[in-house]
Amino acid sequence: MSESVFVDVDLAAPVAVFQLTADCKADPFERKINLGVGAYRTNDALPWILPVVKSVEAQMAIDPSLNHEYLPILGLPDFCESATELCLGKDSPALVENRASGVQSLSGTGALRLAAEFLARFYNKRESCNPVYVSDPTWGNQMAVFRNAGFSDIRKYKYWNADNCRLDLEGMTQDLRNAPQYSIVIFHACAHNPTGVDPSQEEWKVLAEICKERSLFPVFDCAYQGFASGDPDVDAWAIRYFVNCHFELLVCQSFAKSFGLYNERAGNLTLVLHDSTALSRCRSQIELIIRAMYSNPPNHGARIVATTLKNPAFRQEWLDNLRTMADRIRSMRQILHNKLREMGTPGNWDHIINQNGMFSYTGLNPAEVEYLIKTKHIYLMSSGRINMCGLTTSNMDYFVSSVDEAVRACGKSSESTKNGKL
């Protein structure tokens, strides 16, 4: 047999978070804990199909009007309208003035890719290259998506202050003030991944002012609307503030977390521009990008979201489901914080309850993480990021005692200050 023409292809490294899950699944240890992948889990550590999703799917199953025909290239109109309204607010000036609309995407990642492809082709032709700024740290796929879309100059703005486990506002604002004019800046709308640290409303106002001064173009990654506070309107505050400040911007929405539709890939790219004519032209170009990329989006998840958001009873049920998830996350944060303090684990763990959303940057260093994985069968990212949903009332005591053991065993007391464990 002749040699493959692909013999020189390198073996790619596995995606860390999915490799972590695979390692956990293969581990026979009975008390193992998976705190890696970003998916909601119940207090029994099981996936949760939202009750409202079950209700809508039951209705869909007996709807004689539904079929499997292609959706329009730009997506299910009811879904795009509902998703955009959820993001911007029903009375948004951008919607009232017909200068904002949504385009269905393959979840939040797909929305980000559409945004990147569109910006690579059409943003600011006066410059040969516009830097893209992402937070340090950020969700790693942001950089890969923009790089694959053709952006070669991807930079980081300071975000996480490891000394006190808080937002590094001073470093963040300094980096953005020094950004070249017309740079693209990716913000996390809420429940920052991976740190769980969000700017306050006053801090968002400062960031908007800098973006206005430097003519920076905002792209909001909005994967967790409703997960930070339990209220989608509260979690959309930053986006709506920027819109009210007359920015043109893009918002990349995901309904994987807020509806539990992880494998349905329901997402939306919201465009907010200065006028309806520009909006129509931009939508026409995105339509061509989609046609050449995947042609048409899927229906099922989008139909669930649209039906839920347009039906008052279903919408209220969904809001109740959202609060259930957000409340459980907050409860796990408080219990974890209390138990670490009760055990006397070295350090100040207040950042656990000051953060919000699904993830927490614990402040655990790589040595402590390695100890937890190899010795205690607790799987988390090397950065110390954990998914709070992986903690339950059943495994909490084991996790806390393991963290206490790791912190003491690794003998990092001399370095504890820099990790926020004072």
Protein Blocks (a to p, Z undefined) as FASTA:
>chain_A
ZZdfklmpccddddfklmmmmmmmmpmbfkbccfkbgcdddfkopacddfklmmmmmmmm
mmmkbccbdcdfkbpfklmmmmmmmmnopklmklmnopaccdddehjklmmmmmmmmmmm
mgojlbfbdcddddddddfklmmmmmmnopabdcdddfbafknopacfklmmmmmmmpce
hiacdddfbhpafkopacdfklmmmmmmmmmmnopacddddfkgojlnopaklmmmmmmm
mmmnopacdddddfklmnopmknopacdddddfbfklmmmmmmmmmmmmmmmnopacfkl
mmmmmmmmmpmklmmmmmmmmmmmmmmmmmmmmmmmmmmmmnopacjfklmmmpgcjbdc
ehpafklmmmmmmmnopacdfkopacfklpcfklmmmmmmmmmmmmmmnopmmmmmmnop
ZZ
